[in-house]
Amino acid sequence: MIQLPDLRIFDNTQLILGAAACLGVAGVITQACYFSNSGSGLPLPPSPPTWRLRGHFIPPLNPFLTVTAWIDEHGPLITIRSGTEKIVVIGRHNAAVDIMEKQGGSVADRPRFVAAGEMLSGGLSNLLTPAGMRLRRMRRALHAHLQPKAASEYQSLQISHAKNTILNILEDPSNFQNHISTYAATVITKIAYGKTTPTSAAGPEVKQLREHLRIFRGALRPGAYLADSIPWLKYLPWYGQELKRVFKESGQLYAGQLNRVKQQMQSNVDIGPSFVKHMLETVELHGLTEVEMAFIAGGLFAAGTDTTTLAICTVLMAAACFPEEQAKIQAEIDAVVGSHRAPNFADEQSLPRLQAFISEALRWRPLLPAGVAHRTTKEVIWGNYCIPAKTTVVGNHWSISRDPDVFPEPDAFKPERWINDQGRVRDDLKFFVFGFGRRVCPGQDVATRSVFINAVLILWAFQLNLNPTKPLDDMGFMRGDSQPGAIQFKTRIPETELRRMMQNYPEGEP
């Protein structure tokens, strides 16, 4: 059975605390020198003024709005201070391309996340793992199973369960988000573990996952845990009990899933292909321990359930908020599909307006508005600024998505900005929905296919409207809120005909 890393305190507490305090002082001195001297002699980007000794104050609610205001005032790159650490924030599109994409190898590292990365994840999170051999092994294993060619093989699976989403909305439209979460969880558990039975959004596994993700998001917020500034606190038995509890529960959940697949393989049960089965069969190729495999697959399960659900719900929310744009999409779908069949993946290239609408929705309300921190491994020069090695760098998705030079009228919802003069989707414009450079989400190809097939089927089948009795918080999905508002679904096809078409919809893998 899998043994999780032991996060308990060592016996000699006083020795550890004394050594940690000395190291902490040394770290402060070193870091202060680091930022005052760079090989190029160029300065860091400008910093908004602050009188606080602990650094800039960023409110816990919608922190990306505060950062965006600083970007608007001080320029594309700014430097903010958190305690003794200086963080460079990128807030404009071209700067993000130049630094995070073109110089991606120099910013592929992660800073040290004591609360979220060590206490909550045991150093086993693919998202937060520092650059190095372990990360390369993890991403190599994920890429082998999720690359575009492999991802296309899951389309029949996605179609089958997207059909069920339509039927579930017909039965209970008020719980549309749970239906989409059920879709996402069912698809990703099949991909990750080969599980063939539906994974309900109301089931214990998904409920536990949602609770863990809520705590994970909170632990990532700068200043949420003092251990991120004073790392030795993590060794105190009474400190961060919730983080340690969730790490233990997550490990048990992920290990249980991996052990189930392992037992099925040993019993010669035909469970079909899956990510875990592939890893267990190719241990020598990837060089991963079983605990690493369990957490990689668990991270895939978590991201595939949570992020996919939020992306699909964001597209549906945009359709309800902008009925005129919704009508244009539905006219395009009707013209391509006709009245005698339901849309499918083969229609995607004939639906540029829908593709543009999805891109605009995820720009309008990005899934990770504040971004995830990177760390430089060597000096990065941009314009007249130098970002020294070992500096935390964050691409702020919200402010990048509001770059007026790239997205004119950035607060307006304009899908046409993604369409070229020939009526096709532009290939010279992108938004970084799934992250930057070498840390881009390895499951993005599976996720984008899930967003498309659910969006096209739902918008073909239903007219979406806001519920006037339940005000919508259109920023809610970015915070991971479970129910930011209500959407009403009205069938565009007679219900009996819609049911018949869904029941006869081409079946994929169960």
N, C-alpha and C positions, 0 to 999 in steps of 0.2 A: 504494500500500500504506500501511497505518497506521503512523505514526511515534509511538513511545512517548515520554513526557517523559524528558528526560535527567536522571538523578539523580547524575551524576558530580560530584566536587568541582571547584570553580573553581580557576583557576591561582594566585591570590594567597592562599595558605592563611593566612599570618600575619595579613594584613589582615582576613580573614573571622573568624578566631578572636578577634582583639582586639575587633572590633566586636561579635561575639556575646557576649563576656564582659561588655562594657559594658551591652549591652541586657539581659543576664540580671540584672545587679545592679539596673538600673532597674526591671525587671519585678518583682523581689522587693520593692523598696520600695513600688512602686505597689500591689501586691497586699496588702501588710500594712496599708496605709492603707485600702484598699477594705473590708476586713473589719472594721475598727474603727469605721467610720462608715457608717450607713445613714440614709436620709431619714426613716424612721419612728421611729428611736431604739429600736426593738425589738431584742432580742438574737438571735443565731443559736440554733438548737436546742442542747441540752446535748451535751457531749462526754465520752466515757469517759476516765478518767484514763490518762495514759501518761507514762513517764519518758524515752522514746526521743526524741532530738533530731530524728530523721528522721520522726517521726510514729508513728501507731499500727501495730502489727505485725499483719498479716493473713496467716495461713498459706496457702501455695499450694494445699494440699489442702482441698477443701470450705471455701473462705473464707466462704461465705454463712452457715455455722453460727456462726462467730465473730461476724459482724455481727448475726445474729439474737439471740444472747445479749446483746449490747449493747442492742438494741432492747427486749428483754424487761425489761432493768434500768432503762433511762433514758427510755423513752417512744417514741411513734410516729415521731418524727424525731430523728435524732442528727447530730452533726457530727464527722467524723473528719479527721485531718490526715495528709497525705502530702507530706513535705518542707515547703515553704512554702504548699502549697495546702490549702484547707479544702473538704471535700466533704460535702454534706448527703445523708444516706441516708434514704429513706422506707421504713418497715417495717410500715405498717398500711393496710388496705384503704381506709377512708374518707379518709385523708390522701392516698392515691394518686389517688383519684377527684377530690378537691378541687383538688389541685395539678397532676397530670399530665394530667387530662382536662378539668376545667372551666377551668383556666388554661393549657391546652395551648399556646396561642400564645406564652406567656411562657417555656416550657421546650422549645421545638422545636429549639433549637440544639444543637450538639455541642461538647464541649471539644476542644482540640487533641490529636490522637493522633499523635505524631511517629512512633513505631515502626510501629503498625498502620495508621494513616491515610495517612502520607506516605511512609515508606520501603517499606512492604509493599504499599501500594495506590496510591501515586503521586497521592494526593488525588482518586482517581476512584471510591472506594467509595460507593455510594448509602447504605449503612448509616451511614458515618462522616462524610459530607460536611456541612460546617457549613450552617446556615440561610442562604438567599440565593437568587439567581437560578438558579445552577447546580442546586441541590437542587430548586427548583420545576420546572425544565425536566425533570429526571430523573423526578420523581414524576408529573408530568403525562403523560409518555410511558408510564410503567408503569400508571398508573390507566386510561388509555384502553384498554389491552389486558387488564387483570386485574380491572376492576370487576365487581360481582356479575352483571350481565346478560351480560357477555362471558365470565366464568368458567363460567357455566352451559352455554355452548356446548361446553365441553371434557368434559362428562360421558360422552359416548359413547366418547371416547378413554380416559378413566379406567376405565370399565367393561371395555373390551377388554383392557387390560393388568392390571387386578386379577384377571381370570379367569386370565391366565397365571401370576400369583403362586400361585393355588391349585394349578395343575398343577405348578409348580416345587416347591412344598412337598411334594406327593405323591412327586415323584421324589427329593428330597433334603431332608428336613425339618431336618437338622442345620445347614444353611446358610440358614435362614429369613431372617436379616438381610440376606444378600447378595441374596436374591430380592426383598425389599422395596426394597432400594437400587436394584436393576435396574428395578423398577417406577417408582420416583421419578425416576431419571435418564432413562428412556425417555420418560416423560410430559413432563418439563420440557424436554428437548431438542427434542421435537416442538413444544411451545408457543413456545420461544425461537427455534429455528432452522429449524423445519419438517422436521427430520430424521425420516425414516420407518422407518429400521432400528433394532432394539432397541439400547439403550446398556447394555452389561453392566457390572455392579458390579465385575467382575474386569478390565475393559478399562483401557487406559492412561490415558484421559481421567479416569475416575472415581477411579482410584488416585492420580493426580496431584492431583486436586481434594481428596481426603481428606487428603493430606499437607499441602497448602497451608492447609486449614482448621485442621488441628492447630497449625500454626505461627501462624496468625492468632489462634486462641484464646489461645495463649501470649503473643502480643504485646499482647493487650488487658489482660492481668492487671497490675494496678497494681504498679509497681516491677520489672517484668520487664526493662525496658530503661532504662538511665540517660538515654538521649536524650529520654525523656518529661519529665525534669527539666532536662536540659541539651541543648536542641535542636540547638546547633551541632555536636554530635557526629556528626550524620548526614552532615556534609560530609567527615568523615575517610574516606579510601579503605579503610582496614582495618576500620572499625567497621560492625557489622550486616551482614556479608557474606551471611548466610543470608536476611535480609529482602530485600536487594537482588536476590539470585538468584531468590527466589520471585516478586518483582514482575516481573522480566523473563520468567520462565517463564509466569506467569499472563497477561501481556500477549500473549505469542506464542500461547497457547492461545485466548484470547478473540478476538484479531485474526484468527486462522486460521479460526475459526468464522464470523465476520462476513464475511470475504473469500469464503468458500465460498458463502454465500447471495448475495452481490453478483455473483459470477461466474455463478451459476445464473440470476439475474434477467437479466443481460446476454446470456445464451445462450438466453433465452426458454424455459427449463426450467420446467414447471409443478410447483412445489414446494408449492403450497397456501399458506394463510395462516401467518404466524409473527410473532413480536414484532420480530425484526430486519428482516424484509421490510417490516413496517408502518413502522418508523422510517426505513428507507431511502427509502420512498415519500413520507414526510411530513417531510422534512428542514426545509423552510421553516416548517412548523407548530410543530415542537418546538425548533428552533434548536440541535440537538446536533451536536458534531463526531463524526467517525467513531470516534475513540479513546474518547470518552464513550459512544457507542452500544455499542462492544465491551465496555466494562467494566460498563455497566448490564445488558446481556444476560448477561455472565459472572457477575455477582452474582446474577441471577435463576436461572441454571443451578446455581450453588453452593448457594444457599439452598433452592431447590426440591428438590435432591437430598438434602442433609444434613438439614435441619430436618424435612422430610416423613418421611424414613426414621426419624429418632429419635422423632417423634410416634407413628407407627404402632407401632413396636417398644415404646414405653412403654405403649400401650394393651394390647398382647398380653402384656407382662410383668405388668401389673396383673391381667389375666384369669387367668394362671397362679398368681399369688400369692394370689388371693382366689377360690377355686373356688366358694364359695357364691354370690357375686355373679355369677360367670360363668354359673352354672346359671340364675339369674333372667333374665339377658339371653337365653340360648338358649331358655328357655320363651317369652319374649315374641316372639322371632323366629319360632319354630315356630308360634305362634298366629296371627301375621300372614301368614306366607308359606305355610304348609302344607307338604305333602310332595311336591308335583309341580313345583315351580319353585324357582329361586334368587332371593334378594332383589336389589333394585335401588334406584336413587335414589328411585323413586316411593313406596317404603315408609318413607322417612325420618321423615315426620311421624307415622307410626303406631308408631314405636319410641322413645318418650320415655325408657324405661329405658336403652336403648343410648346415646342422646345424653347422658344424665346420667352414665353410666359413663365415656364419653370425657372429659367435662368434669372429672370427679373424678380420673381417671387423670392428666390434665395439670396438675391442681392438686397432687395428691399428689407427683408428681415432675416439677416444671416444667422446660421445655427449657432455659431460661436462668436458673438459680436466682439468680445474682448481679445480673442485669439488665445493661443497657447505659447508659452515662453520657449524661445530657442536660446542657444548659447554659442558665442563665437569661439572657434578654435585657433584663429589667427586674426591679425588686424584686417578690418574691412574698411576700405576707403570709398566714400560716396560724396561726390562734389568736394566741398571744402571741409568735410568732416571726417574724422577717424573714429571708428568703433574699435577699441582695443580688444585683443584676445581675452577670453574668459569673461566677456560682458554678456549680460542677459539682453536679448533682443526679442521684441514682441511685435508681430504684425497685427495691428488693431483692425479687425475685419469691418467694424462699423464705420470707422473714418475712411478706410480705403474704399468702401462701397459708396461713400459720399464725396468722392473726389470729383469736383465740378469740371475739371479738365477732361476727364475720361467719361464721366456719367453726368452730362448736363442736366440741370434740374434734378439733382440727386434725390430729393425727397418725393418727387413725382413717380408714379408707377407707370412706366413706359416700356412695354415689351418690345416695341418697334426699334428700340435702340440696339437690339441684338440681331436685326435683320439688315442685310445689305441691299444694294440697289437692284440686285437680280432676284430678290425675294427669298434668298436662302440665309441660313444662320451664319453669322459672321465668324470667321476663323481667326480674326485678328483681335478679338476681345474676349477676355476671360475674367471670372471672379473666382477667388480662392476658397470655394466652399469647403473643400476637403483638406485644406492646409497648404503648406508651401514646400517646394523643393524635395529634398530627400526624406522629409518627414510627412509627405502627403499620405493620406489614409490609404492603405493597401486595398481596402475593400470598396473603393469608390466606384468601380465598374459595376459591381453587383448592386450597390446602392442606387446608382443613377438609373439602372434598368427597373428597379423596384418603384422608384418615383414615377418614371414614365408610364409603366403599365397600369399602376393604380390611378394616376391622374387621368389618363386617356379613357379608361373604363368608367370612372366615376363621372367625369364631365360629359361623356357620351350618354350615360344613363340618367343623370340627375341635373336638375336646375338647383344651384346652391344659392341660398339667401341668408342674410344675417337674421337672427332672432331678435326682434325689437324689444322683447321682454327681458332679455338677458344681455346686458352690455358686453361688448367684446373688448378684451385687452389685447390689442394686436402686437404687443411686445411680450406677451406671456410665453409663447413657445420658445423664445430666445432664452428665457430664464428656466426653461424646463418645466413650467407649470403644467399640471395634468389637465386642467380644464379652464383655459383662459376665456372661453366664451362659447356660445352655442351657434350652430349652423343648422339651418333647415334644408331638408332634401325633398325635392318634388320631382317625381319621375317624368322624364321626357318621352317615355315610351309606355304604353299601357302596361300595368303591372304584370298581368298574366303573360303578356308577350315577353316582357323583360325576364321573368322567371324562366320561361321556356328557352329563351336564347342563352341564358346563363347555364341552364342544365345541359344544354347541347353544345356548350362552348368547348372547343378542343381541349381534351384533358391532357395535363402534363403528368409529371411524376407525382405520386401522391405525397 
